[in-house]
Amino acid sequence: MKILVVTSCFAPKNVIGAVRISKLVKYLVREGNEITVISPVLEQYDGIDSSLECDELAKVRRVLVPYSKITTLLTSKYMAKGNSLSSNNDQKTQKKSIKRRITKSLRASFNKYRNNEWGRKAKKQILGLKDDFDLVISSYPLETTHNVALYAKRTGKAKFWIADFRDPMVLDTDFGRNREEKSRRQSEIVRNADIVTYVLKNGLYTFVCYPEDRQKIRWIPNGFDEDDLEKNSDNNKNGNLESGTLNLVYTGGLYGGERDCTPLFRAVRELIQEEKITRDDVAVHYAGRDGQIIINQADKCDVGQIVQDHRVVSRSESVELQNSSDCVIVATTCYVDNGGAMTGKIFEPVMLRRPILLLVRGEGRNSEPGQFVKNLNAGLVYEESNERGDVQRIKKMILDMLVEKKANGYTISRMNEGEREEYNYKAIADKLICEVQNVKNYQKSL
């Protein structure tokens, strides 16, 4: 079957958003499908993750569509400025808060123009392709990719459309006119797509769309690729970090501090004050662009010296760092009961069978990421809605892991293997392939 994929993030771009669609394409190729991928040209500030490339992706026809030179230049300058600013330890003031809101609004308008311009170029590329396609798959987070896929379907270049939502357009934190407008646009995408895929199981019932279109929505989660384990086969022994210390690792963004590791640092501080551990017993290793943010969070709890900033690393280096850890920290948010952001980073420690400390910020209870960790028996879940009790549980987890490491030299995973297998990208791709089979059945009925 000929499949067209439209995405804003694809291998070898070094962002977590590129992993899902790259892995799904890999297994679609392995099943014998002929794939064409339309994605942006990588910019000079984009990181490269060669570990995402594989024999299957070498068979993919890639159509790289550039952004305009002027928007690329402006974005490059902004990224360079943003990266340097991220290392500053500025105190928030009302004046700066107003300036940030204005900057955020201008950035949103610029990004909308830039992405729409890219979409117009992508549509021209589609018309220039000689092939027609049995299926087009568009992948969020850019709304533009869905608009391009709709164009492919309406012009007859593709017969069937799967709109893949890694994240919803409408967030729990959206209110007022902003929420109304996003709801309208998301509902129109669902109305025009033949199938909509979404990563949150609980979210199938709250995903914003017209009621009559809800039957189109399917659960296709994020996951991990078992093939990646060949590069990280020694799963239980801490090869690169200090052997006498309990090493916790956080990799990825902190979204301006919205992802919050303070509960962990508060637990460490209390254990030190209670003389149950020393400062040398625990180390937190961070890799990403937000090193100063996590150091600030630790400093507020007077434990800033336990943080080691590895700065920006490739995905393969990030996986190696997690593989060398005693426990992987994952932070997310949940503002409504049974909701929450299912970050793709949570699947890397699942792949590596590393214990997880999940830190959930927000008033929402029983978050879906928390349910995921509990169902897998993958580690400990802290939820801000149960702040005091969960800090005590973090303290107990740290003490238990220290005892285990001193006895064995490493911490042990107790993950439920049956539950884990459901999130293998091979199994996830099989679910998607079942939907592709529905495409074939649809075509036969024409």
Beta strands, then each sheet from edge to edge (+ up, - down):
strand 1: 2-7
strand 2: 34-40
strand 3: 61-65
strand 4: 135-139
strand 5: 161-165
strand 6: 195-198
strand 7: 217-219
strand 8: 246-251
strand 9: 282-287
strand 10: 307-309
strand 11: 327-333
strand 12: 356-361
strand 13: 379-383
sheet 1: 3+ 2+ 1+ 4+ 5+ 6+ 7+
sheet 2: 10+ 9+ 8+ 11+ 12+ 13+
end
